[in-house]
């Protein structure tokens, strides 16, 4: 079986002279993923090399970024080599979610249907603008994306194994 990898961040710059890295986080589980002692994997985009495992030494928030130091990198020179690298974890590190919680990769690609069984399209992206996620659906008919807020009034059924989502089409949702 091929191991799937998931992005949890991207190194956008260095910070200081001791190898700390400025990271743009792309995970809902920052506290868990970047906790001291956790193993992360550094990967250069479009490179054929194996991911480099690193152990988180320390992590702290800095404006819209997080600053991460790892055991294996202790100088600005070493850290600069990883600028623009992705930070990933293997699927074995994902962990279980609560009921009615989903990873983005489970939702993206799901077929979306109305309660009447009408095919509406396929989820192509998940946005996190604030209080709730918004699922961007590539429409089966029409040109404009359908924006589906992930709230109980709209999303009635999610079956990630079958890749099917059933929604209640409220007035204005499809226009």
C-alpha positions in Angstrom: 0.0 0.0 0.0 1.3 3.5 -0.9 1.6 5.9 2.0 -0.3 9.1 1.6 1.3 12.3 2.9 -0.6 15.4 4.1 0.7 19.0 4.2 0.5 20.7 7.6 2.6 23.8 6.8 5.1 25.5 4.6 8.4 27.1 5.6 8.3 30.6 4.3 11.4 32.0 5.9 14.0 31.7 8.7 13.7 33.6 12.0 16.8 34.5 14.0 20.2 32.8 13.9 19.5 29.6 15.7 17.6 27.7 13.0 14.1 28.8 13.9 11.7 28.6 10.9 8.7 30.8 10.0 5.9 28.5 9.1 2.6 29.1 7.4 0.3 26.6 9.0 -2.3 24.7 6.9 -3.7 22.5 9.6 -6.6 22.8 12.0 -4.6 20.9 14.6 -1.6 23.2 15.2 -1.2 22.5 18.9 -1.0 18.7 18.2 1.1 18.8 15.0 3.7 21.3 16.2 3.9 20.1 19.8 7.4 19.5 21.3 8.5 15.9 20.5 6.3 15.5 17.5 7.9 14.1 14.3 7.3 16.1 11.1 8.7 15.6 7.6 10.4 18.3 5.5 10.0 18.0 1.7 11.2 20.3 -1.0 8.4 20.9 -3.6 9.1 19.2 -6.9 12.1 17.3 -5.5 12.6 13.6 -5.8 14.2 13.2 -2.4 12.8 11.4 0.6 11.1 13.4 3.3 13.5 14.5 6.1 12.1 13.5 9.5 12.6 16.2 12.2 11.6 16.4 15.8 9.9 19.6 17.1 11.9 21.2 19.8 9.7 24.3 20.3 6.9 26.2 18.6 5.3 29.6 19.2 2.9 31.9 17.5 4.2 35.0 15.7 1.7 37.2 14.0 -0.1 35.0 11.3 2.8 32.5 11.4 4.2 30.0 13.8 7.9 29.8 14.6 9.2 26.3 14.8 12.6 25.0 15.9 13.5 21.4 15.4 16.3 19.2 16.9 18.0 18.6 13.6 18.4 22.2 12.5 20.4 24.6 14.8 21.7 27.4 12.5 20.3 29.9 10.1 22.4 28.4 7.3 20.8 25.0 7.8 17.3 26.5 8.1 17.7 28.5 4.9 18.2 25.3 2.9 14.6 24.4 3.8 13.0 27.8 2.8 9.8 27.0 0.7 9.8 23.4 1.9 6.5 21.7 2.8 6.0 20.2 6.2 4.1 17.0 6.0 2.9 14.0 8.1 2.0 10.5 6.9 -1.6 9.3 7.1 -0.6 7.1 10.0 -0.2 10.3 12.1 -3.7 11.7 11.3 -5.6 10.4 14.3 -9.3 9.9 14.8 -11.8 12.7 14.7 -15.0 13.2 16.6 -18.3 12.3 15.0 -19.3 14.8 12.3 -15.7 16.0 11.9 -13.8 15.4 8.7 -10.4 15.9 7.2 -10.3 18.1 4.1 -9.1 15.2 1.9 -12.1 13.2 2.9 -14.5 15.9 1.7 -12.7 17.0 -1.4 -13.9 14.9 -4.3 -17.3 14.0 -2.7 -20.3 14.1 -5.0 -23.0 16.6 -3.7 -26.7 15.9 -4.1 -29.9 17.7 -3.1 -32.3 16.0 -0.7 -34.4 15.2 -3.8 -31.4 13.3 -5.3 -30.5 15.9 -7.9 -26.7 15.8 -8.6 -25.3 19.3 -7.8 -21.6 18.8 -8.4 -18.4 17.8 -6.7 -16.5 19.4 -3.8 -13.2 20.8 -5.1 -12.0 22.9 -2.2 -12.6 23.6 1.5 -12.4 27.2 2.8 -12.1 28.2 6.4 -13.2 31.8 6.5 -14.4 31.9 10.1 -17.1 30.3 12.2 -17.6 27.4 9.9 -16.0 25.8 6.8 -17.4 26.4 3.4 -17.2 23.7 0.8 -16.7 24.9 -2.8 -18.6 22.7 -5.2 -17.8 22.5 -8.9 -21.3 22.6 -10.3 -22.7 19.7 -12.5 -24.6 22.4 -14.4 -23.9 26.1 -14.7 -20.7 28.1 -14.4 -20.6 29.5 -10.9 -19.2 27.5 -8.0 -21.7 26.6 -5.3 -20.6 27.6 -1.8 -22.0 25.3 0.8 -21.5 26.3 4.4 -20.8 23.3 6.7 -23.8 23.9 9.1 -26.5 21.5 10.3 -29.2 23.5 8.5 -27.6 22.8 5.1 -25.5 19.6 5.3 -27.8 16.7 6.0 -25.6 13.7 5.3 -21.9 13.0 4.8 -20.7 9.6 3.8 -16.9 9.8 3.2 -16.6 6.1 2.4 -19.1 6.4 -0.5 -17.9 10.0 -1.2 -21.5 11.3 -1.1 -22.8 14.4 0.6 -26.5 15.3 0.7 -27.5 19.0 1.3 -30.7 20.9 1.9 -30.9 23.5 -0.9 -32.0 26.7 0.9 -33.3 29.6 -1.1 -30.4 31.5 -2.8 -27.8 28.7 -2.3 -27.6 27.9 -6.0 -27.8 31.4 -7.4 
